[in-house]
Every structure is written in structure tokens, then in C-alpha cells.
Amino acid sequence: MSFQNLNNKVLRGYISSRDINGAYYPQNIQNLIIRNFASQNNIKLQLSGTEWIIEKSFLMLRSLLREKNDGIIFFSIFQVYENSNKFNKIINQILSKKKFLAFALENIQIQNKKELIDLENKLKLNKIINSKSFFKKYAK
């Protein structure tokens, strides 16, 4: 996925106070990765919004969606990818507002529904391949 369309766009960072996919990343590290990603892709970065530590809370994300910016740079896709239905709902809200979104840690960008479907298929395949039952079935 090309990042050339993000040149000189103003995106807001989005970091987390809770664990991400079972790991804890300090907020300063999350911000550093987002800043580096923005710099490498000529993106004008606004200060990151930090999500509350409350499990399954997306109050800050909803707030960022209401702000005037061209999109959001998430630290990681796993800040929002808990299950595909919730993920779809959040990402579709962002896309419906004609906002760009990027995931800095994974170096992923989504600008339209086709890219969203492609990404979801990759995530589902990754989940299957990394499951214990997959390895038990094919480990011989």
C-alpha cells in the first residue's frame, strides 16, 4: 500500500495506555514510532491522543474522529483489532468521514473499503496460521 497520497496531510496520532496484543509498549515508544512513521512519509503530525486504560474503551478515538484532521495514525492495528466486527465498525466510521488511517508499527495504510477487506483477509489468515490447532493438524 502506497503512502504517497499522505504527503502533507495532517494526521493525529493515537496511542494506548493498555496492553496491545498481549504486550505493553510505553507511551513514549509508541509516540516515537508514530513520529518516525510520519517523518518518513512526509505527514504533518498532530499531538497523539492517548486512549484510557479502561478495557474496550474507545473514548479518545471517538474524540479524534470528531476533530478536524485528515486522518489518524494508530500505533498498532491491534489497538482496535479485537474481533473483526468491532474492527470493521471502527474502521468504516473513519473511512466514511473520508479520513486516512495508518498503523505505524505494521507500516499499513487504509484509504478505502477494498484495502480494508484485503487487510481483514490477511488478519484472518494470520490468526488461523498462528493458532495451535493449525500447527497440530499440519505438524507431522
C-alpha positions in Angstrom: 0.0 0.0 0.0 1.5 3.3 -1.1 1.9 6.2 1.3 2.4 8.8 -1.5 -1.2 10.2 -1.1 -0.4 11.2 2.5 2.1 13.8 1.6 1.4 17.0 3.6 -1.7 15.6 5.1 -2.3 16.4 8.8 -2.9 13.3 10.8 -3.4 12.8 14.5 -1.5 10.1 16.4 -3.4 7.6 18.6 -1.6 5.7 21.4 -2.8 3.4 24.1 -2.4 3.1 27.9 -3.3 -0.6 28.0 -1.6 -3.7 26.6 -1.6 -4.2 22.9 -2.0 -7.8 21.6 -0.7 -9.1 25.0 2.3 -6.7 25.2 2.9 -3.4 26.9 4.5 -0.6 24.9 5.5 2.5 26.9 3.7 5.6 25.6 7.0 7.4 24.7 8.0 4.4 22.5 4.5 4.5 20.8 4.9 8.2 20.1 8.5 7.7 18.8 7.3 5.1 16.3 4.4 7.2 15.2 6.7 10.3 14.8 9.2 8.3 12.7 6.5 6.9 10.6 5.1 10.4 9.9 8.5 11.8 9.2 9.3 9.0 6.7 6.0 9.5 4.9 6.0 13.4 4.8 3.0 13.5 7.1 2.3 16.5 9.3 1.6 15.0 12.7 -0.5 16.5 15.4 0.0 15.5 19.1 -1.2 12.0 19.8 -4.4 11.2 21.7 -4.0 8.7 24.4 -6.7 6.1 25.0 -7.9 5.5 28.5 -6.7 2.4 30.3 -10.3 1.2 30.7 -10.7 -2.1 28.8 -12.6 -1.9 25.5 -12.9 1.9 25.8 -12.6 4.0 22.7 -13.5 7.4 24.1 -10.3 9.1 22.8 -10.7 7.5 19.4 -14.2 8.8 19.1 -13.0 12.3 20.1 -10.2 12.2 17.4 -12.8 11.3 14.8 -14.7 14.5 15.5 -11.6 16.7 15.2 -10.6 18.5 12.1 -7.7 16.4 10.6 -7.0 14.3 7.6 -6.8 11.0 9.5 -5.3 9.0 12.3 -2.0 7.2 12.7 -2.5 4.3 15.1 0.5 3.0 16.9 -0.7 -0.6 16.0 -3.5 -2.3 14.3 -4.0 -4.4 17.5 -5.2 -1.3 19.4 -8.5 -1.8 17.6 -8.4 -5.4 16.2 -10.0 -7.5 18.9 -12.6 -9.0 16.7 -13.5 -8.4 13.1 -17.0 -7.0 13.7 -15.8 -4.3 16.1 -12.8 -3.6 13.9 -15.0 -3.2 10.8 -17.3 -0.8 12.6 -14.4 1.5 13.8 -12.6 1.5 10.5 -15.7 2.1 8.5 -16.5 5.1 10.7 -13.1 6.5 9.9 -13.4 5.8 6.1 -16.9 7.2 6.0 -15.5 10.5 7.2 -13.1 10.4 4.2 -10.1 10.2 6.6 -6.9 8.3 6.0 -5.7 5.8 8.6 -2.4 4.2 9.1 -0.8 1.7 11.5 2.7 2.8 12.2 4.1 -0.4 13.8 2.9 -2.6 10.9 3.5 0.0 8.2 -0.1 -0.3 6.9 -2.4 2.3 5.4 -6.1 2.0 4.6 -7.8 4.6 2.4 -10.8 2.7 1.1 -13.1 -0.4 1.6 -11.1 -2.6 -0.8 -7.9 -2.1 1.2 -9.9 -2.8 4.4 -11.2 -6.1 3.0 -7.7 -7.1 1.9 -6.3 -6.3 5.4 -9.0 -8.2 7.1 -8.4 -11.3 5.0 -4.7 -11.1 5.9 -5.5 -10.7 9.6 -7.9 -13.7 9.5 -5.3 -15.8 7.7 -2.6 -14.8 10.2 -4.9 -15.8 13.1 -5.5 -19.2 11.5 -1.8 -19.9 10.8 -0.8 -18.8 14.3 -3.4 -20.9 16.1 -2.3 -24.0 18.0 -4.8 -26.2 16.2 -3.3 -25.3 12.8 0.1 -26.5 13.9 -1.2 -29.7 15.5 -3.0 -30.5 12.3 -0.1 -30.0 10.0 2.9 -30.8 12.3 4.0 -34.2 11.1 
